[in-house]
């Protein structure tokens, strides 16, 4: 590390490594689903209050915002973490396995929370000394559409903020590396439900009715291709469920398809509703069937800003070395972090959590998901270094 403040951060992380790991494990053992993170919120508030800070719980009752540093100076920078767990079982055989049946921190939100808390506490002395402040955001309901970021932004917590920084666990990257990307790093993600209706009939006389199973199959196969051809940019429509009929000798009167529509292109996302509806109409109306589309808007793509991405990459190299920054591929997944970058500058990066070697590089959202916990301290150092650079801390 290059500056005196960054050296102090490094020392702080070494001293508090065990505390950071214990805090992460506490959260991991007690995950809560989106919108119900009451105990998680209480634990975060207690830790911040014990450090002499004054956290604020969001109006929804979960999630926390806390300013660190000079209280007379509005924060120019935000560090963001998400705090909710996933509705899935924890299948690991570890002491800190989830004790809440059917809920697990299988996306690394416990790690994100520990890193942002640690970075804020580690930076407190330097912020007070410089007369500046930093805002910590612990966002609830990230796994729900459209995400708790909507409440954070809508409540004015980003007003006057110049930039926001965040890290997301990436179990495919080795500990000690960070993946960055300019422009879109994730995709917009909408949920799609299509309902088809017809008169029904007998399978012996399909020519007298609308063959609903055949039509649903055509929609499932042809609609993604048609949407892709008509879009002005990249778009991915994938169906995860299709249902029509219950009997072998009955042509059903209806069918239902459910899926997701994803795009890294902000303009394509803006026109996605009309694009999808027009494409469904083109396929279905010639058959005489009726149709409807329930298009539930999700989140826009996370589009990283060039200045903040370059600053963050420089911070990573100072902390971890010249080879620590990797270009990460764009994800088709969605993240509510997008709402922050719609409101202000910033960047979102991937933190390597794989221990290295030949062990399996698992994916997120798996029941056996876990991390190399040495990544927590690395995340604290990197985020703190970015704040140092953004605020010019000596």
DRENZAKOL-393180 format. One line per 4 residues: number of its first residue (from 1); their letters; for each residue z, x, y of N, C-alpha, C. Coordinates in steps of 0.001 Angstrom, whole numbers, padded with zeros to 6 digits, m for minus. Each point is the difference from the previous one (the first is absolute). Layout:
// DRENZAKOL-393180
NUM> A> Z/X/Y/Z/X/Y/Z/X/Y; ...
***
This chain:
// DRENZAKOL-393180
1> XXXX> 000000/000837/m001195/000000/m000837/001195/000000/000872/001246; m000565/m000521/001097/m000246/000868/001138/001036/m000123/001110; 000467/m001199/000341/000894/m000166/001135/001454/000029/m000436; 000882/000158/001022/001436/m000003/m000285/000435/m001349/m000557
5> XXXX> m000563/m001076/000540/000358/m001337/m000501/m000449/m000172/m001443; m001198/000455/m000318/m000490/m000128/m001368/000829/000844/m000967; 000472/001147/000447/000893/000813/m000843/001305/m000741/m000246; 000521/m000667/001037/001228/m000778/m000165/m000220/m001167/m000962
9> XXXX> m001196/m000605/000040/m000335/m001080/m000934/000004/000534/m001430; m000606/001155/m000182/m000054/000626/m001323/001410/000221/m000541; 000873/000523/000842/001390/000232/m000413/000702/m001312/m000321; m000261/m001024/000799/000623/m001310/m000216/m000417/m000565/m001361
13> XXXX> m001275/000113/m000318/m000488/m000524/m001275/000655/000727/m001171; 000127/001308/000092/000654/000751/m001069/001445/m000456/m000181; 000679/m000218/001098/001403/m000403/m000064/000167/m001414/m000538; m000943/m000882/000296/000161/m001427/m000331/m000902/m000454/m001140
17> XXXX> m000578/000948/m000743/m000904/m000380/m001091/000660/m000957/m000976; 001203/000328/m000452/000673/m000848/m000995/000293/m001385/000562; 000334/m000075/001288/000263/m001296/000625/m001270/m000852/000047; m001122/000624/000331/m001268/m000724/000052/m000383/m000542/m001374
21> XXXX> 000179/000822/m001024/m000322/m000430/m001358/000920/m001140/m000434; 001283/000126/000311/000956/m001051/m000372/m000326/m001312/000703; m000400/000095/001269/m000367/m001208/000743/m001238/m000648/m000610; m000995/000821/m000345/m001187/m000535/m000635/000345/m000677/m001325
25> XXXX> 000857/000606/m000781/000361/m000577/m001293/000802/m001292/000150; 000811/m000069/001036/000731/m001241/000280/m000981/m001134/000263; m000986/000261/000834/m001011/m001014/000278/m000803/m000341/m001251; m000342/001029/m000780/m000821/m000206/m001188/000710/m000887/m001027
29> XXXX> 001305/000140/m000077/000774/m000775/m000977/000236/m001432/000442; m000229/m000277/001292/000276/m001348/000528/m001186/m000512/000824; m001183/m000085/m000598/m001172/m000474/000748/000089/m001490/000259; m000620/m000425/001086/m000034/m001424/000334/m001420/m000394/000368
33> XXXX> m000395/m001236/m000344/m001380/m000418/000265/m000246/m000251/001481; m001256/m000125/000333/m000413/m000208/001392/000701/m001212/000612; 000539/000202/001204/000660/m001076/000713/001431/m000234/m000414; 000472/000713/m001021/001374/m000177/m000480/000737/001328/m000048
37> XXXX> m000361/000929/000883/000574/001354/m000039/001326/000068/000767; 000909/m000915/m000301/001248/m000103/000778/000937/001164/m000278; 000220/000337/m001268/000884/001119/m000318/m000633/001324/000441; m001302/000118/m000178/m000697/001201/000455/000162/000173/001498
41> XXXX> m000189/m001088/000734/000181/000043/001451/001421/000413/000354; 000971/m000548/m000699/001400/000331/000277/000292/001480/m000262; m000552/000533/m001087/000210/001407/m000321/m000595/000897/001097; m001196/m000334/000473/m000639/000782/001055/000814/m000070/001287
45> XXXX> 000436/m001199/000349/000803/m000175/001209/001290/000813/m000089; 000636/m000029/m001168/001247/000751/m000175/m000225/001499/000191; m001082/000528/m000564/m000272/001440/000127/m000274/000385/001450; m000768/m000812/000687/m000312/000290/001396/001240/m000135/000887
49> XXXX> 000778/m001031/m000254/001216/m000207/000795/000998/001125/m000219; 000107/000474/m001231/000927/001090/m000299/m000384/001278/000735; m001293/000121/000374/m000462/001164/000751/000133/m000199/001503; 000634/m001094/000405/000208/m000266/001417/m001166/m000681/000685
53> XXXX> m000946/m000519/m000773/m001162/m000681/000567/000235/m001503/000054; m000898/m000704/000687/000154/m001446/000197/m001237/m000732/m000522; m000068/m000218/m001299/m001171/m000671/m000583/m000044/m001479/000334; m001215/m000549/m000017/m000223/m001422/000239/m000704/m000605/m001210
57> XXXX> 000557/m001090/m000519/m000651/m000718/m001102/m001056/m000927/000589; m001171/m000050/m000625/m001058/m000873/000481/000433/m001464/m000060; m000633/m000828/000829/000387/m001408/000106/m000117/m000738/m001323; m000894/000454/m000887/m000166/m000657/m001298/001203/000204/m000911
61> XXXX> 000877/000930/000342/001211/000238/m000787/m000070/001196/m000907; m001191/000572/m000192/m000151/001235/m000760/m000883/000948/000790; 000158/001296/m000284/m000739/001003/000750/000814/000485/001186; m000203/001256/000368/000834/000649/001007/m000865/000811/000960
65> XXXX> 000403/m000009/001270/m000580/000877/001006/001142/000757/000648; m000190/001306/000209/001087/000794/000568/m000566/001126/000858; 000485/000107/001230/m000396/001089/000876/000966/001164/m000135; m000562/001208/m000009/000763/001228/m000148/m000260/000861/001229
69> XXXX> 001061/000538/000602/m000173/000884/001142/000546/m000593/001272; m000598/000355/001125/000462/m000415/001319/m000227/m001498/000181; 001058/m000804/000137/m000165/m001455/000091/m000644/m000450/001312; m000068/000876/000992/m000612/m000369/001284/m001504/000221/m000002
73> XXXX> m000508/000570/m001075/m001426/000345/m000084/m000657/m000821/m001096; m001015/m000758/000354/m000699/m000778/m001005/m000741/000897/m000971; m000014/m000356/m001281/m000632/000867/m001006/m001516/000027/000146; m000572/001196/m000130/m001453/000150/000023/m000578/000052/m001402
77> XXXX> 000867/000233/m000986/m000464/000208/m001374/000803/m000879/m000948; m000666/m000511/m001029/000629/m000798/m001045/m000246/000680/m001346; 001041/000048/m000827/m000146/000319/m001419/000243/m001279/m000781; m000879/m000318/m000915/000109/m001278/m000718/000203/000201/m001492
81> XXXX> 000894/m000806/m000566/000186/m000108/m001444/m000074/m001467/m000389; m000288/m000283/m001266/000060/m001361/m000527/001129/m000048/m001027; 000634/m001159/m000163/001263/m000031/m000742/000012/m000941/m001195; m001025/m000814/m000219/000050/m001002/m001068/m000446/000582/m001335
85> XXXX> 000498/m000623/m001073/m000412/000363/m001343/m001114/m000906/m000483; m000464/000258/m001218/m001061/m000777/m000617/000565/m000944/m001056; m000646/m001129/m000165/000417/m000964/m001015/m000540/000433/m001362; 000680/000979/m000620/m000398/000525/m001302/001196/000719/m000601
89> XXXX> 000012/000176/m001320/001141/000665/m000629/m000030/001506/000194; 001186/000606/000037/000135/001452/000014/000166/000449/m001451; m000943/000785/m000494/m000030/000356/m001416/000460/001422/m000277; 000604/000654/000998/000453/001383/m000191/001379/000027/m000653
93> XXXX> 000279/001062/m000727/001319/000215/m000588/000716/001086/000806; 000478/m000410/001191/000698/000925/000892/001257/m000694/000520; 000936/000787/000491/001270/m000556/000472/m000197/m000908/001200; m001044/000236/000800/m000227/m000778/001212/m001051/m001093/m000207
97> XXXX> m000231/m000359/m001258/m000915/m001103/m000314/000449/m001279/000712; m000962/m000847/000346/000306/m001238/000710/001011/m000858/m000748; 000992/m000468/000736/001002/m000915/m000547/m000305/m001451/000362; m001088/m000217/000702/m000439/m001348/000356/m001204/m000355/m000873
101> XXXX> 000228/m000838/m000989/m001049/m000331/m000962/m001248/m000533/000704; m001136/000543/m000411/m001267/m000492/000524/m000377/000537/001361; 000752/000963/000518/m000332/000623/001289/000121/001511/m000164; m000958/000741/000547/000017/001455/m000147/m000637/000668/001217
105> XXXX> 000507/001168/000327/m000627/000828/001041/m001078/000854/m000670; m001117/m000647/m000328/m001084/000675/m000703/m001148/000372/000931; 000281/m000013/001302/m001016/000405/000967/000531/001099/000922; 001262/000412/m000210/000542/001097/000782/000648/m000389/001308
109> XXXX> 000242/m001295/000224/000591/m000405/001268/001415/000548/000184; 000708/000227/m001106/001319/000622/000096/m000115/001427/000526; m001022/000710/m000422/m000248/001361/000485/m000383/m000039/001476; m000871/m000923/000388/m000408/m000114/001401/001220/m000233/000895
113> XXXX> 000886/m000869/m000454/001190/m000322/000789/000912/001209/000152; 000199/000733/m001094/000842/001191/000058/m000597/001057/000930; m001318/000142/m000007/m000649/001003/000849/000137/m000343/001482; m000250/m001241/000357/000081/m000379/001412/001436/000069/000493
117> XXXX> 000945/m000449/m000816/001410/000130/000365/000349/001472/000213; m000392/000847/m000952/000312/001418/000106/m000622/000640/001218; m001261/m000324/000282/m000663/000585/001165/000690/m000402/001287; 000401/m001264/000086/000691/m000453/001203/001330/000696/000206
121> XXXX> 000779/000124/m001067/001309/000650/000109/m000158/001489/000294; m000984/000632/m000639/m000196/001433/000214/m000437/000308/001433; m000729/m000916/000626/m000521/000219/001346/000978/m000384/001100; 001093/m000654/m000345/000911/m000536/001017/000458/001046/001016
125> XXXX> 000496/001164/m000412/000457/000979/001004/m001105/000429/000967; m001184/000273/m000509/m001102/000454/000852/m000451/m001091/000963; 000020/m001237/m000458/m000403/m001106/000871/000976/m000174/001147; 001287/000059/m000288/001004/m000101/001061/m000140/001158/000981
129> XXXX> m000201/001191/m000530/m000090/001179/000860/m001217/m000048/000913; m001084/m000609/m000471/m001237/m000047/000787/m000093/m001222/000887; 000940/m000939/m000139/m000055/m001229/000778/m001121/m000926/m000423; m000354/000035/m001290/m001060/m000854/m000519/000525/m000841/m001162
133> XXXX> m000819/m000937/m000450/000457/m000867/m001089/m001130/m000279/m000985; 000406/m000409/m001170/m000881/m000303/m001130/000421/m001343/m000560; m000964/m000808/m000424/000331/m001296/m000610/m000284/000044/m001504; 000985/m000418/m000766/m000147/m000124/m001448/m000225/m001467/m000341
137> XXXX> m001027/m000281/m000783/m000300/m001371/m000431/000080/m000064/m001515; 000863/m000869/m000497/000144/m000252/m001433/m000525/m001416/m000249; m001266/m000067/m000385/m000725/m001267/m000052/000277/m000776/m001288; 000325/m001284/000105/000145/m000840/m001194/m001350/m000592/m000402
141> XXXX> m000046/m000542/m001194/m001108/m000861/m000446/m001381/000661/000059; m000061/001311/m000199/m001312/000646/000035/m000889/m000497/m001130; 000608/m000328/m001145/m000791/m000432/m001155/m000461/m001452/000116; 000425/m000688/001045/m000452/m001360/000239/m001081/000017/001070
145> XXXX> m000953/m000886/m000119/m001032/m000142/001025/000511/m000954/001075; m000113/000358/001303/m000670/001171/000558/000920/001190/000243; 001239/m000037/m000502/000905/001132/000119/000956/m000125/001169; 001151/000673/m000143/001018/m000064/001040/m000391/000699/001284
149> XXXX> m001061/000794/m000031/m000463/000660/001223/m000397/m001007/001063; m000443/m001168/m000420/m000381/m001035/000961/001208/m000393/000849; 001161/m000121/m000633/001208/m000323/000756/000401/001160/000909; m000081/001223/m000522/000373/001172/000796/m000843/000078/001266
153> XXXX> m001321/m000100/m000160/m000899/000089/001150/000162/m001212/000909; 000082/m001186/m000612/000120/m001229/000787/001285/m000090/000796; 001036/000687/m000457/001280/m000017/000710/000075/001054/001099; m001071/000753/000183/m000066/000947/001107/000532/001381/m000284
157> XXXX> 000244/000325/m001267/000611/001290/m000313/m000973/001171/000141; m001279/m000266/000212/m000948/001079/000248/m000432/000100/001465; 000561/m000841/000850/m000350/000058/001414/000449/001331/000596; m000902/000680/000673/000301/001284/000604/m000066/001174/m000960
161> XXXX> m000238/m000276/m001274/m000068/001056/m001009/m001397/000621/000015; m000064/001324/m000023/m001269/000711/000034/m000619/000170/m001382; 000850/000200/m001004/m000531/000272/m001333/001023/m000328/m001067; m000509/m000281/m001199/000843/m000321/m001146/m000472/000842/m001179
165> XXXX> 000972/000494/m000785/m000302/000853/m001151/000665/m000566/m001250; m000698/000110/m001119/000547/m000463/m001268/m000529/000818/m001159; 000784/000047/m001065/m000381/000673/m001243/000153/m000967/m001161; m000947/000018/m000913/000074/m000821/m001217/m000045/000918/m001212
169> XXXX> 000873/m000244/m000965/000005/000793/m001232/m001358/m000047/m000698; m000426/001150/m000504/m001229/000071/m000794/000286/000808/m001259; 000182/m000679/m001145/000339/000699/m001242/m001159/000773/m000606; m001169/m000073/000613/m001136/000784/m000492/m000092/001360/000690
173> XXXX> 000786/000193/001076/000023/001268/000716/001269/000767/m000350; m000115/001318/m000104/001160/000834/m000305/000972/000056/001166; 001280/000140/m000330/001015/000240/001022/m000386/001250/000788; 000155/m000084/001309/m000376/001114/000861/m001376/m000145/000601
177> XXXX> m000689/m001109/m000316/m001293/m000295/000615/000059/m001366/000665; m000853/m000182/000994/m000084/m001263/000732/m001470/m000345/000167; m000349/m001239/m000323/m001374/m000463/000145/m000192/m000722/001322; m001020/000403/000745/m000294/m000643/001276/m001456/m000445/000018
181> XXXX> m000307/m000859/000955/m001385/m000467/000138/m000188/m000582/001396; m001064/000366/000658/m000357/m000611/001274/m000748/m001301/m000253; 000186/m000956/000894/m000636/m001296/m000178/000750/m000835/m001025; m000716/m000894/m000667/000643/m000924/m000940/000529/000741/m001220
185> XXXX> 001290/m000155/m000264/000621/000597/m001189/000323/m001074/m001041; 000072/m001260/000426/000141/m001126/m000920/m001017/m001066/000384; m000003/m001084/m000738/m000936/m001100/000260/000742/m001251/000449; m000733/m000837/000716/000491/m001356/000211/000077/m000688/m001357
189> XXXX> 000947/m000918/m000150/000180/m000660/m001295/000315/m001473/000223; m000926/m000872/m000390/000172/m001448/000093/000075/m000603/m001400; 000660/m001140/m000091/000071/m000725/m001271/m000955/m001188/000048; m000730/m000188/m001099/m001069/m000993/m000053/000240/m000980/m001144
193> XXXX> m000086/m001301/000292/000022/m001035/m001033/m001210/m000897/000207; m000804/m000147/m001025/m001195/m000840/000057/000157/m001141/m000995; m000213/m001231/000472/000069/m001191/m000853/m001382/m000637/m000086; m000448/m000241/m001213/m001279/m000648/m000260/000257/m001340/m000665
197> XXXX> m000747/m001039/000399/000182/m001321/m000618/m001360/m000633/m000295; m000006/m000769/m001101/m001201/m000714/m000417/000389/m001233/m000800; m000969/m000735/m000522/000311/m001252/m000699/000584/000191/m001392; m000169/001164/m000616/000441/000161/m001382/m000959/m000671/m000968
201> XXXX> 000303/000144/m001295/m000883/m000627/m000979/000231/000532/m001400; m000981/m000270/m000856/000076/000369/m001407/m000815/001276/m000234; 000535/000910/m000821/m000727/001249/m000254/m001289/m000232/m000769; m000167/m001214/m000590/m001258/m000324/m000680/m001119/m000311/000988
205> XXXX> 000364/m000305/001275/m001005/m000398/000984/000210/000728/001328; m000061/001324/000006/000239/000754/001235/m001029/m000287/001082; m001208/m000453/m000415/m001046/m000263/000989/000306/m001216/000873; 000978/m000818/m000418/000335/m001200/000750/001129/000219/001007
209> XXXX> 000505/001206/000070/001138/000251/000903/m000134/001415/000563; 001059/000478/000553/000036/001390/000505/000852/000816/m000960; m000606/000970/m000612/000717/000837/m000962/000977/000908/000761; 001232/m000458/000088/000970/000658/000865/000400/001384/m000508
213> XXXX> 000088/000187/m001290/000349/001316/m000543/m001111/000996/000306; m001226/m000440/m000174/m001133/000872/000316/m000027/000343/001489; 000252/m000999/000841/m000018/000231/001438/001115/000961/000419; 001201/m000224/m000534/001108/000892/000329/m000300/001430/m000420
217> XXXX> m000647/000140/m001150/m000370/001330/m000469/m001017/000649/000924; m000965/m000790/000457/m000996/000517/000943/000665/000464/001287; 000929/m000808/000496/000694/000359/001242/000777/001299/m000194; 000675/000118/m001130/000808/001200/m000252/m000871/001251/m000058
221> XXXX> m001204/m000129/m000551/m000875/001166/m000171/m000863/000252/001234; m000572/m001063/000566/m001003/000165/001045/000569/000036/001411; 001122/m000685/000232/000532/m000060/001370/000397/001383/000531; 000685/000846/m000778/000322/001327/000539/m001244/000781/000421
225> XXXX> m001078/m000101/m000772/m001233/000693/000352/m000623/m000584/001255; 000018/m001310/000119/m000589/m000654/001165/000779/000336/001267; 001317/m000032/m000076/000828/000338/001160/m000265/001446/000414; m000099/000883/m000975/m000255/001410/000299/m001365/000178/000678
229> XXXX> m001016/m000718/m000477/m001336/000113/000584/m000043/m000542/001426; 000762/m001035/000275/m000055/m000647/001311/000900/000667/001037; 000960/000796/m000451/000948/000619/000927/m000664/001120/000784; 000515/000223/001202/m000519/001065/000859/000700/001324/m000259
233> XXXX> 000845/000061/m001025/000725/001213/m000347/000570/m000137/m001395; 000851/000943/m000381/000584/m000021/m001340/000904/m001208/m000186; m000111/m000639/m001149/000879/m001124/m000325/000116/m000080/m001523; 001173/m000363/m000471/000269/m000094/m001437/000659/m001345/m000289
237> XXXX> m000696/m000848/m000744/000542/m001282/m000443/000193/000067/m001507; 001247/m000177/m000442/000320/000072/m001434/000858/m001202/m000367; m000384/m000695/m001079/000779/m001140/m000473/001006/000447/m001048; 001215/m000501/000131/001046/000313/m000958/000350/m001155/m000904
241> XXXX> m000510/m001203/000335/000303/m001182/m000824/m001145/m000994/000104; m000287/m000647/m001110/m001010/m001052/m000044/000441/m001025/m001031; m000078/m001266/000358/000416/m001045/m000938/m000909/m001213/000136; m000417/m000539/m001146/m000773/m001232/m000014/000082/m000619/m001380
245> XXXX> 000481/m001230/m000052/m000017/m000765/m001241/001068/000368/m001003; 000140/m000920/m001005/001006/000197/m001032/m000505/m000357/m001395; m001118/m000704/m000072/m000484/m000464/m001310/m001390/000558/m000281; m000287/000227/m001271/m001269/000622/m000390/m001190/m000930/000200
249> XXXX> 000217/m001305/m000041/m001123/m000943/000061/m000038/m000788/001310; 000685/000473/001019/000032/m000683/001301/m000460/000953/001088; m001014/m000410/000757/m000377/000753/001195/000985/m000386/001099; 000792/000920/000481/001047/m000351/000959/m000564/m000414/001356
253> XXXX> 000832/m000712/000733/m000397/m000485/001328/000393/000978/001099; 000613/001108/m000361/000413/000939/001032/000154/001408/m000540; 000071/000937/000916/000248/001397/m000342/000695/000664/001181; 000749/001022/m000307/000744/000715/001040/m000130/001499/m000234
257> XXXX> m000295/000728/001068/m000076/001452/m000054/000911/000578/001074; 000728/001063/m000342/000889/000657/000957/m000267/001495/m000010; m000020/000583/001164/m000257/001428/000078/000383/000566/001343; m000507/001197/000274/000295/000657/001269/m001290/000540/000593
261> XXXX> m000040/m000003/001319/m001110/000566/000739/000533/001153/000831; m000611/001174/m000145/000508/001210/000655/m001137/000728/000714; 000329/000561/001155/m000980/000786/000736/000715/001002/000903; m000524/001228/000114/000555/000965/000930/m000554/m000158/001411
265> XXXX> m000934/m000933/000172/m000711/m000183/001261/000631/m001136/000798; 000540/000324/001173/000682/m001005/000826/m000935/m001142/000393; m001257/000321/000309/m000948/m001037/000408/m000358/m000917/m001167; m000161/000573/m001184/m000278/m000824/m001174/001170/m000930/m000269
269> XXXX> 001222/000513/000136/001180/m000840/m000220/000026/m001164/000980; m000384/000249/001246/000017/m001049/001017/m000961/m001136/m000351; m001093/000320/m000691/m001003/m001022/m000338/000081/m000451/m001449; 001050/000433/m000717/000055/m000232/m001442/000057/m001468/m000374
273> XXXX> 000687/m000808/000775/000129/m001415/m000366/m001350/m000706/m000002; m000764/000174/001060/m001313/m000642/000050/m000956/000625/m001007; 000097/001303/m000204/m000835/000680/m000991/000220/m000579/m001391; 001267/m000175/m000377/000301/m000524/m001331/m000433/m001450/m000132
277> XXXX> 000317/m000818/000997/m000354/m001421/m000078/m001507/m000198/m000097; m000755/000742/000807/m001457/m000140/m000040/m000561/000444/m001356; 000597/001013/m000580/m000470/000500/m001290/000310/m000983/m001121; 001190/m000609/000027/000340/m001022/m000995/m000960/m001174/000116
281> XXXX> m000262/m000421/001221/m000913/m001125/000207/m001387/000302/m000564; m000461/001211/000217/m001336/000363/m000486/m000091/m000065/m001515; 001081/000335/m000695/000002/m000027/m001459/000231/m001394/m000566; 000900/m000759/000602/000499/m001218/m000631/m000771/m001243/000417
285> XXXX> m000361/m000128/001252/m000577/m001253/000486/m001299/m000400/m000710; m000857/000946/m000386/m001207/m000426/m000743/000294/m000684/m001326; 001188/000182/m000548/000351/m000627/m001278/000509/m001412/000169; 000340/m000393/001219/000562/m001315/000249/001508/m000056/m000092
289> XXXX> 000638/001080/m000380/001465/000029/m000073/000596/000081/001392; 001219/m000498/000113/000752/000145/001237/000881/001242/m000097; 000338/000552/001142/000769/001239/m000008/000926/000056/001209; 001034/000794/m000129/000878/000304/001135/000549/001402/m000193
293> XXXX> 000288/000671/001097/000531/001347/m000024/001307/000028/000790; 001037/000472/m000645/001262/000276/000679/000053/001515/000219; m000281/000411/001207/m000084/001424/000349/001254/000365/000788; 000938/000677/m000662/001276/000343/000640/m000094/001420/000546
297> XXXX> 000000/000086/001305/m000115/001281/000667/001205/000873/m000328; m000273/001270/m000243/001068/000922/m000353/000291/000982/001107; m000350/001248/m000220/000231/001047/000994/m001323/000693/000292; m000167/000512/001229/m001196/000790/000289/000084/001362/m000661
301> XXXX> m001057/000801/000049/000094/001352/m000535/000900/000868/000866; 000665/000961/m000636/000740/001014/000752/m001020/001027/000482; m000198/000065/001312/m000989/000902/000588/000733/001076/000795; 000059/001194/m000545/000720/001099/000633/m000714/000490/001253
305> XXXX> 000796/000386/000992/m000526/000502/001260/m000142/001523/m000083; m001045/000514/000621/m000316/001422/m000124/001095/000904/000562; 000497/m000305/001208/000974/000900/000621/001263/000114/m000833; 000544/m001120/m000402/001237/000018/m000765/m000198/000603/m001393
309> XXXX> m001172/m000231/m000592/m000266/000598/m001301/m000049/001519/000099; m000655/000505/001033/m000059/001450/000202/001388/000573/000262; 000799/m000689/000796/001369/000451/000276/000815/000031/m001281; m000147/m001028/m000813/000767/m000089/m001238/m000422/001095/m000973
313> XXXX> m001293/000246/m000104/m000478/001063/m000877/000557/001362/000429; 000054/000218/001298/000561/001249/000507/001480/000119/m000361; 000722/m001119/000090/001420/000002/m000365/000183/000319/m001482; m000859/m000567/m000844/000080/000268/m001442/m000239/001483/m000278
317> XXXX> m000984/000567/000637/m000298/001413/m000242/001149/000898/000455; 000649/m000341/001106/001140/000792/000453/001143/m000069/m001002; 000176/m001175/m000586/001116/m000196/m000932/m000286/000571/m001383; m001225/m000222/m000487/m000283/000204/m001420/m001057/001054/m000278
321> XXXX> m000693/000461/001024/m001014/001012/m000230/m001404/m000512/000267; m000924/000945/000159/m001361/m000335/000403/m000740/m000851/m001020; 000356/000119/m001274/m000726/m000714/m001053/000639/m001337/m000387; 001007/m000401/000743/000753/m001202/m000385/m000714/m001291/000366
325> XXXX> m000911/000043/000949/m000709/m001205/000440/m001243/m000209/m000853; m000101/m001171/m000614/m001143/m000371/m000816/m000640/m001247/000579; m001321/m000110/m000140/m000646/m001246/000420/000181/m001030/m001101; 000629/m001095/000327/000277/m001027/m001009/m001135/m001017/m000026
329> XXXX> m000359/m000512/m001169/m001044/m001034/m000045/000491/m001299/000611; m000917/m000771/000497/000352/m001301/000556/000389/m000948/m001122; 001042/m000767/000218/000487/m000955/m000991/m000550/m001389/000279; m000287/m000734/m001057/m000398/m001400/000145/001210/m000913/000130
333> XXXX> 001191/000561/m000130/001217/m000778/000176/000266/m000286/001473; 000852/m000979/000257/000367/m000357/001369/001415/000426/000309; 000316/000123/001283/001340/000390/000430/000251/m000574/001388; 001179/m000582/000177/000315/m000620/001286/000141/001017/001126
337> XXXX> 000021/001288/m000331/000011/001044/001028/m001179/m000167/000955; m001041/m000665/m000468/m001182/m000220/000831/000336/m000667/001321; 000978/m000899/m000007/000328/m000728/001226/000534/000941/001087; 000702/001058/m000392/000483/000956/001004/m001168/000724/000653
341> XXXX> m000980/000393/m000794/m001124/000753/000544/m000987/m000897/000727; 000154/m001309/m000144/m000737/m000927/000858/000634/m000053/001383; 001312/000304/000055/000751/m000145/001249/000134/001300/000786; m000061/001141/m000671/000198/001276/000677/m000631/001120/m000817
345> XXXX> 000083/001246/000495/m000527/001131/m000734/000895/000365/m001172; m000527/000816/m000899/000817/000433/m001123/m000822/000398/m001200; 000700/000329/m001059/m000666/000377/m001244/000904/m000301/m001182; m000609/m000114/m001161/000690/m000312/m001249/m000487/001014/m001025
349> XXXX> 000915/000619/m000725/m000379/001074/m000919/000634/m000222/m001365; m000466/000771/m000984/000475/m000090/m001382/000867/001214/m000320; 001208/m000259/m000470/000939/001062/m000352/m000051/000276/m001494; m000291/001235/m000381/m000023/000346/m001406/001371/m000113/m000640
353> XXXX> 000074/m000719/m001130/001277/m000183/m000701/m000074/000407/m001469; m001141/000557/m000430/m000151/000434/m001393/000608/001387/m000176; 000746/000227/m001088/000693/001283/m000167/m000914/001170/m000324; m001270/m000266/m000229/m000928/001065/m000362/m000075/000181/m001500
357> XXXX> m000842/000903/m000440/m000149/000226/m001426/m000876/m001046/m000651; 000203/m000176/m001305/m000866/m000873/m000784/000555/m001392/m000239; 001126/m000339/000631/000551/m001341/m000192/m000942/m001039/000596; 000082/m001221/m000501/m000919/m001066/000391/000087/m000280/001503
361> XXXX> m001151/m000177/000603/m000056/m000380/001404/m000113/m001525/000053; 001135/m000633/m000032/000028/m001453/m000076/m000396/m000628/001335; m000223/m001290/m000039/m000366/m000730/001208/001215/m000727/000555; m000144/m000510/001202/001018/m000865/000582/000016/m001337/m000738
365> XXXX> 001064/m000767/000222/000150/m001355/m000553/000049/000011/m001529; 000555/001057/m000555/000244/000067/m001437/001489/m000103/m000261; 000359/m000577/m001146/001409/m000183/m000313/000753/001291/m000211; m000707/001087/m000328/000656/001289/m000222/m000187/000943/001190
369> XXXX> m000401/m000540/001146/m000236/000834/001178/001279/000715/000433; m000145/001290/000300/001093/000793/000551/m000607/001160/000778; 000831/000752/000697/m000489/001106/000822/000807/001258/m000274; m000585/001134/000331/000740/001256/000083/000778/m000063/001316
373> XXXX> 001319/m000054/m000107/000813/m000275/001181/000044/001141/001013; m000547/001153/m000335/m000115/001053/001005/m000984/m000402/001097; m000829/m000999/m000288/m000950/m000489/001003/000703/m000677/001168; 001220/m000493/m000211/000703/m000708/001073/000257/000939/001171
377> XXXX> 000578/001149/m000278/000272/000960/001058/m001268/000492/000677; m001063/000154/m000783/m001282/000410/000569/m000501/m001065/000978; 000124/m001248/m000384/m000413/m001077/000891/000803/m000021/001286; 001302/000240/m000098/000839/000063/001205/m000499/001106/000919
381> XXXX> m000236/001179/m000552/m000426/001144/000798/m001341/m000261/000677; m000934/m000570/m000738/m001335/m000247/000544/000051/m001039/001109; 000713/m001106/m000230/000077/m001039/001030/000715/000513/001244; 001081/000754/m000207/000721/000548/001146/m000867/000981/000767
385> XXXX> m000779/000803/m000704/m000873/000973/000660/m001056/m000718/000839; m000508/m001123/m000498/m000970/m000765/000778/000630/m000530/001278; 001241/m000482/m000088/000698/m000472/001192/000213/001149/000989; 000388/001165/m000512/000182/001170/000863/m001278/000307/000773
389> XXXX> m001120/m000045/m000697/m001265/000286/000660/m000373/m001083/000996; 000215/m001250/m000363/m000343/m001120/000879/000821/000007/001277; 001287/000338/m000108/000897/m000047/001150/000178/001372/000676; m000588/001025/m000587/000139/001323/000584/001396/000565/m000093
393> XX> 000704/m000318/m001079/001362/000520/m000167/m000052/001504/m000259; 000885/000769/000633/m000062/001456/m000112/000389/000505/m001398
***
